[in-house]
């Protein structure tokens, strides 16, 4: 489960989620997709950690599989 540890503005959340799910669509693992999305946010107008650092994965990401 991808969760946020604090409330974040809708626009920056939409930006982050678009990046995160884009990486999942490229068949990257959950942790890698999260890492890549955060790195991209650092280079965006939402570069302050307030906008992206709250997102964390909870659970066993190894059990996640991408179906075709």
N, C-alpha and C positions, 0 to 999 in steps of 0.2 A: 504494500500500500504506500502510495506517495502522499505525504501529509505536509501541512504547513504548521510550524510551531507558533506562528503569530499571524494576525490579520494583515493581508497585503492588498494593495489597490487592485481593482479588477483589470485595468489595462496592462499593468506589468505582469499580473498572473497569466493573462491570456497570452502575452508575448512569451513568457517562460514555458507555458504548456505547449504552445505551438512548436517551440524548439525541442522540448522533451519528446513529444510524440513524433516529431519529424525524425529524430534519431532512432526511436523504436521502429518506425517504418523502414528505416535502413537496416533493420535486424540487429541493432546493437543491444547489448545486455542492459538490464535496468540500471545497474550502477554506472555503466559507461554512458548511457543516454543522459542520466542525471549530471554526471561530470561534464559532459560536452555542453549541455544546456547552460550550466552555471558558468563555464568558461566563456561562452558566447555572450551571456548577459553582462559580464564584466566589460565587454567591448561594445556595449549598447548604451542608449540613453539611460537605461536602468542599471548603471554600473555599481551604484551603492549597494553593499551587501543586504541592506534592508529589503531590497526587492527580490532577492534570490536565495539568500542563505538560509531562510526558514524551511525550505523544502528538503525533506529527508525521507528515506525509504525505511519502512518498518516491515519486518518479516524476512522470510528466506527467499532472496531474489533468485537463488539457484533453481527453485521449483517453477519459475516462470518459463513458459515456452511460447514461442510465436508460431501460430498456426498459419498455414498457407491459404 
